[in-house]
């Protein structure tokens, strides 16, 4: 049975609309409201399949009522049925994502067609959000979250602003006290804990999804607006208490939060204007949960915003290259790569490569090779064998070492060592 709200301050208009909708023969539950306030209360009291609203009503008008209904029932299609052919009203209707806009007097066919279109649109939106939710829960279970996928899901499931809202990632694992769980049981218990975490976060006014894998669970949540959300410490404590009381599970948990602009400063100072990504918050929460122990079952951490390559280059372009060269010098004996050094500097490999070309006049690979050959020359001068020098500068293949050395010095390592000996250096 479809539950449809009819809101109009004129009783005759509501009666006419009721008769039109009942002509279709479907079994409908039609709820009437004589003003915007009653319409909002009806929407908040139970789910709706659709709402017909007049715009000009006493008290709360149709525009404001539609906005509040959209917040309470984001999936419910809304149809405006009004006598006012106003561009300003139509523009406001678009802003709050109203599905249909009809002018009175509307024919039976116009009303029925508008309802059919609105219902199809609402159902397709729900189907799309359900599909995305399944994928996001699987990603959370695997320990990751795509920012783009989360924002796409959020815009479908919870239309409205959300970019400045506080965000929270919460991770958890089972406390086993040395006892091994039967095969498959731990995954099932974590799935139950993930469901509990999602319900708990939603009950605290947060937009939330949670997933679980074989060893851990992860939830991501976002507040409804820029006001401060619930305290992460209190949420972790409640999750642990509810898991023990409702599920008989003992959890070790961690959380990482990014407060919104109006949230109070944390222990490390005020929250940054632009917070870390959803993926970074999830990684920080998982790390916090991994540090939890029976004597310290709940761990909180602050995830700092990730510095983009443009921001780093804008402040001091050469700084990244200096730091990269320092890493090369410090760990020359390791198997360094552009990707590993860029990851340590929190830059993209392509951006770090461009910085090397601009600041050092050579690519990363050439600078790394030059540093290795210069260090190898010192080792050969000090009497080390070619093989020893190759290993000490991080090149495990002596043949590759010889090729790199010859390209930069015009001689093989053995030839260079002989020349050093002829000059009076140690053999």
C-alpha positions as a printed Julia matrix, in Angstrom:
427×3 Matrix{Float64}:
   0.0     0.0     0.0
   1.33    3.41   -1.0
   1.31    6.06    1.73
   0.7     9.48    0.14
   0.49   12.83    1.88
  -2.0    15.48    0.67
  -1.28   18.94    2.11
  -3.53   21.9     1.24
  -5.29   24.45    3.45
  -8.45   24.15    1.31
 -10.53   21.11    2.25
 -12.23   21.03   -1.17
  -8.82   20.88   -2.88
  -7.76   17.94   -0.7
 -11.05   16.16   -1.41
 -10.67   16.64   -5.17
  -7.09   15.36   -5.09
  -8.19   12.35   -3.03
 -10.85   11.44   -5.59
  -8.39   11.79   -8.5
  -5.84    9.49   -6.85
  -8.46    6.91   -5.88
  -9.63    6.71   -9.52
  -6.53    4.67  -10.34
  -7.84    1.67   -8.39
  -4.66    1.15   -6.29
  -4.93    0.56   -2.57
  -3.67    3.83   -1.12
  -3.24    5.25    2.36
  -3.96    8.97    1.93
  -2.94   11.25    4.8
  -4.35   14.77    4.8
  -2.72   17.88    6.27
  -4.35   21.32    6.48
  -1.07   23.24    6.72
   2.69   22.87    6.39
   3.28   22.05   10.04
   0.86   19.11    9.94
   2.49   17.92    6.71
   5.95   17.91    8.28
   4.68   16.09   11.38
   3.03   13.44    9.2
   6.25   12.94    7.23
   8.32   12.62   10.37
   5.92   10.16   12.0
   6.13    7.45    9.32
   7.69    6.8     5.88
   6.08    8.35    2.8
   5.89    7.11   -0.77
   4.95   10.56   -2.12
   3.72   13.99   -1.02
   1.46   16.54   -2.75
   1.95   20.04   -1.33
   0.28   23.36   -1.92
   2.76   26.24   -1.78
   0.71   28.93   -0.01
  -0.42   27.51    3.34
  -0.74   29.19    6.75
   2.12   28.87    9.2
   4.81   26.83    7.47
   4.43   27.33    3.72
   4.86   24.63    1.11
   8.44   25.58    0.24
   9.66   25.3     3.83
   7.53   22.2     4.44
   9.08   20.53    1.37
  12.58   21.32    2.63
  11.83   19.8     6.06
  10.13   16.77    4.51
  13.13   16.27    2.24
  15.38   16.22    5.33
  13.13   13.73    7.13
  12.32   11.53    4.09
  15.01   12.11    1.46
  13.66    9.36   -0.82
  10.02   10.53   -0.83
   9.0    12.17   -4.14
   7.43   15.63   -3.7
   4.87   17.18   -6.07
   3.89   20.85   -5.83
   0.26   21.53   -6.79
  -0.29   25.29   -6.69
  -2.28   28.11   -8.25
   0.83   30.32   -8.42
   2.69   30.35  -11.74
   5.74   32.05  -10.24
   9.33   31.8   -11.45
  10.54   32.41   -7.89
   8.53   29.45   -6.58
   9.68   27.23   -9.42
  13.29   28.17   -8.74
  12.93   27.32   -5.04
  11.33   24.01   -6.01
  14.38   23.17   -8.09
  16.73   24.07   -5.25
  15.13   21.57   -2.89
  14.9    18.89   -5.59
  11.1    18.77   -5.91
  10.07   16.1    -8.41
   7.03   17.71  -10.09
   5.43   21.18  -10.28
   1.74   21.33  -11.33
  -0.53   24.35  -11.71
  -4.12   24.36  -10.47
  -6.55   23.38  -11.8
  -4.72   20.21  -12.85
  -6.57   17.49  -14.73
  -6.88   13.93  -13.43
  -4.47   12.78  -16.13
  -1.87   15.42  -15.16
  -2.06   14.45  -11.49
  -1.83   10.7   -12.14
   1.03   11.13  -14.62
   2.94   13.36  -12.2
   2.56   10.77   -9.43
   3.7     7.93  -11.71
   6.81    9.88  -12.78
   7.61   10.88   -9.21
   7.27    7.32   -7.94
   9.51    5.98  -10.72
  12.11    8.63   -9.95
  12.0     7.91   -6.23
  12.31    4.16   -6.74
  15.24    4.53   -9.16
  17.0     6.81   -6.66
  16.49    4.26   -3.88
  17.71    1.44   -6.12
  20.83    3.41   -7.06
  21.61    4.33   -3.44
  21.07    0.72   -2.32
  23.48   -0.48   -5.01
  26.12    2.06   -4.0
  25.63    1.19   -0.31
  26.43   -2.46   -0.99
  29.66   -1.5    -2.73
  30.67    0.92    0.0
  30.03   -1.62    2.74
  32.24   -4.1     0.86
  34.96   -1.45    0.52
  34.77   -0.64    4.23
  35.03   -4.34    5.01
  38.22   -4.41    2.95
  39.55   -1.41    4.88
  39.17    1.37    2.3
  36.71    3.99    1.1
  36.52    6.02   -2.11
  35.76    9.7    -1.51
  33.99    9.99   -4.87
  31.81    6.92   -4.21
  30.9     8.17   -0.73
  29.89   11.6    -2.05
  27.82   10.05   -4.84
  26.04    7.83   -2.32
  25.56   10.7     0.13
  23.99   12.91   -2.55
  21.49   10.14   -3.4
  20.69    8.91    0.09
  20.88   12.24    1.96
  20.35   15.17   -0.43
  21.58   18.47    0.96
  24.84   20.1     2.06
  27.39   17.93    3.79
  30.9    18.93    2.74
  31.62   21.0     5.87
  30.08   18.51    8.29
  32.19   16.66   10.89
  33.3    13.21    9.78
  34.24   10.1    11.72
  35.8     6.72   10.98
  35.43    3.95   13.53
  37.25    0.61   13.35
  36.94   -2.43   15.58
  38.18   -5.99   16.04
  37.31   -8.81   18.39
  39.04   -9.29   21.72
  39.72  -13.02   21.84
  41.84  -13.32   24.99
  44.0   -15.97   23.32
  41.09  -18.15   22.17
  40.82  -19.04   18.5
  37.38  -18.71   16.92
  35.86  -21.54   14.86
  36.25  -21.13   11.1
  33.88  -18.46    9.78
  32.54  -17.5    13.18
  34.75  -14.44   13.63
  33.62  -13.01   10.29
  29.97  -13.54   11.25
  30.47  -11.87   14.61
  32.21   -8.9    13.01
  29.32   -8.56   10.54
  26.91   -8.35   13.47
  29.14   -5.75   15.12
  29.22   -3.74   11.87
  25.42   -3.72   11.75
  25.32   -2.55   15.35
  27.85    0.22   14.63
  25.84    1.48   11.66
  22.6     1.55   13.67
  24.29    3.25   16.61
  25.8     6.0    14.44
  22.51    6.56   12.61
  20.67    6.83   15.92
  23.07    9.63   16.9
  22.09   11.66   13.84
  25.02   10.63   11.65
  24.96    9.47    8.04
  26.69    6.14    8.38
  27.68    2.93    6.64
  29.69    0.04    8.07
  31.29   -3.08    6.66
  33.33   -5.98    7.96
  35.95   -8.43    6.77
  37.36  -11.61    8.28
  39.48   -9.77   10.87
  38.06   -6.27   11.39
  35.12   -3.94   10.87
  35.07   -0.33    9.74
  32.37    2.36    9.78
  32.37    5.81    8.21
  29.95    8.53    9.3
  29.19   12.15    8.51
  27.09   14.6    10.53
  23.98   16.19    9.04
  25.46   19.71    9.07
  28.42   21.8    10.2
  27.52   21.64   13.92
  29.68   19.45   16.14
  28.77   15.77   16.02
  28.79   13.3    18.92
  32.07   12.85   20.74
  34.08    9.95   19.23
  35.12    8.75   22.7
  31.49    8.47   23.79
  30.55    6.64   20.57
  33.38    4.14   21.02
  32.42    3.51   24.64
  28.76    3.02   23.71
  29.66    0.65   20.86
  31.76   -1.46   23.18
  29.04   -1.54   25.86
  26.25   -2.35   23.39
  28.32   -5.04   21.67
  28.89   -6.76   24.99
  25.28   -6.38   26.18
  23.4    -7.03   22.92
  25.75   -9.36   21.02
  27.91  -10.91   23.71
  31.03   -9.62   21.94
  34.08   -7.9    23.38
  35.51   -5.31   20.97
  38.77   -3.44   20.72
  38.11   -0.23   18.82
  39.66    2.94   17.45
  38.35    6.13   15.92
  39.6     9.1    13.95
  37.53   12.26   13.59
  37.65   15.37   11.48
  35.63   18.09   13.26
  33.6    20.57   11.27
  34.36   24.29   11.2
  32.26   25.03   14.29
  33.52   22.09   16.33
  35.63   22.84   19.39
  39.38   22.48   19.15
  40.78   19.08   19.93
  43.82   18.23   22.06
  46.11   19.12   19.17
  44.58   22.56   18.56
  41.82   23.87   16.3
  40.56   21.71   13.49
  41.98   22.55   10.06
  39.76   24.34    7.53
  40.02   21.43    5.12
  40.08   18.03    6.71
  41.59   14.75    5.6
  39.9    12.57    3.01
  37.53    9.74    3.87
  40.25    7.24    2.95
  42.76    8.92    5.28
  40.27    8.91    8.17
  39.61    5.21    7.62
  43.33    4.39    7.59
  43.84    6.35   10.81
  40.92    4.57   12.51
  42.25    1.15   11.49
  45.67    2.06   12.85
  44.07    3.21   16.11
  42.12   -0.06   16.41
  45.3    -2.05   15.79
  46.89   -0.3    18.8
  43.96   -1.11   21.11
  44.72   -3.66   23.84
  42.62   -5.24   26.63
  44.13   -2.78   29.1
  43.38    0.09   26.66
  40.41   -1.11   24.58
  39.53    2.25   23.0
  42.05    4.39   21.09
  41.41    7.81   19.52
  43.64    9.51   16.99
  43.57   12.79   15.07
  44.08   12.44   11.34
  45.76   15.49    9.87
  44.74   16.77    6.42
  46.74   15.43    3.52
  48.9    18.02    1.86
  48.39   18.08   -1.87
  51.38   18.44   -4.19
  50.23   21.84   -5.39
  50.09   23.2    -1.84
  53.55   21.87   -1.05
  55.01   23.23   -4.26
  53.25   26.57   -3.79
  54.9    27.21   -0.44
  58.41   26.19   -1.41
  58.87   24.18   -4.59
  62.46   23.18   -3.87
  61.69   21.81   -0.42
  60.26   18.55   -1.74
  63.35   17.94   -3.88
  65.63   18.7    -0.93
  63.75   16.24    1.24
  63.82   13.61   -1.51
  67.59   14.01   -1.89
  68.01   13.68    1.87
  66.02   10.42    1.8
  68.25    9.15   -1.02
  71.41    9.98    0.92
  70.14    8.47    4.15
  68.91    5.21    2.64
  71.03    4.81   -0.44
  71.63    1.16    0.32
  67.91    0.37    0.11
  65.86   -0.38   -3.02
  64.55    3.14   -3.49
  62.1     4.14   -6.22
  60.25    7.26   -7.31
  57.02    5.76   -5.97
  58.4     4.91   -2.52
  60.02    8.33   -2.02
  56.91   10.15   -3.29
  54.73    8.15   -0.89
  56.96    9.14    2.03
  56.68   12.8     1.01
  52.9    12.42    0.45
  53.22   13.55   -3.15
  52.16   11.89   -6.36
  55.06   10.25   -8.28
  54.31   12.33  -11.37
  54.43   15.58   -9.39
  57.7    14.66   -7.68
  59.17   13.76  -11.07
  58.19   17.19  -12.45
  59.72   18.92   -9.42
  63.01   17.09   -9.98
  63.07   18.14  -13.62
  62.39   21.77  -12.69
  64.58   22.1    -9.59
  67.4    19.61  -10.11
  67.69   19.8   -13.89
  67.49   16.0   -14.09
  64.93   13.3   -13.44
  64.6    11.38  -10.19
  66.18    8.27  -11.7
  69.21   10.2   -12.94
  69.69   11.89   -9.56
  69.41    8.55   -7.76
  71.91    6.95  -10.15
  74.37    9.85   -9.7
  74.13    9.6    -5.9
  74.78    5.87   -6.05
  77.73    6.15   -8.39
  79.3     8.96   -6.31
  78.94    6.87   -3.16
  80.31    3.82   -4.98
  83.37    5.75   -6.11
  84.15    6.6    -2.5
  83.75    2.94   -1.54
  85.99    1.78   -4.39
  88.58    4.39   -3.43
  88.47    3.02    0.13
  89.32   -0.48   -1.09
  85.9    -2.15   -1.29
  85.35   -4.71   -4.03
  83.03   -3.97   -6.95
  80.44   -6.41   -5.58
  80.59   -4.86   -2.1
  80.19   -1.35   -3.52
  77.25   -2.45   -5.64
  75.4    -3.93   -2.65
  76.2    -1.0    -0.36
  74.66    1.51   -2.77
  71.45   -0.46   -3.2
  72.04   -2.19   -6.56
  71.69   -5.93   -6.06
  72.65   -6.89   -9.64
  76.39   -6.28  -10.29
  75.82   -6.27  -14.05
  73.26   -3.48  -13.7
  75.65   -1.64  -11.38
  78.38   -1.87  -14.01
  76.05   -0.49  -16.71
  74.96    2.47  -14.57
  78.55    3.18  -13.52
  79.89    3.1   -17.11
  77.09    5.35  -18.36
  77.95    8.06  -15.84
  81.73    7.66  -15.54
  82.74    6.35  -18.98
  84.48    3.36  -17.4
  83.51    0.16  -15.63
  83.76   -0.07  -11.82
  86.78   -2.39  -12.2
  88.53    0.07  -14.52
  87.83    2.93  -12.11
  89.26    0.89   -9.24
  92.41    0.17  -11.2
  92.84    3.87  -11.98
  92.37    4.7    -8.29
  95.07    2.18   -7.45
  97.4     3.68  -10.05
  96.89    7.09   -8.46
  98.07    5.69   -5.18
  94.79    4.83   -3.56
  94.23    1.6    -1.59
  93.42   -1.59   -3.42
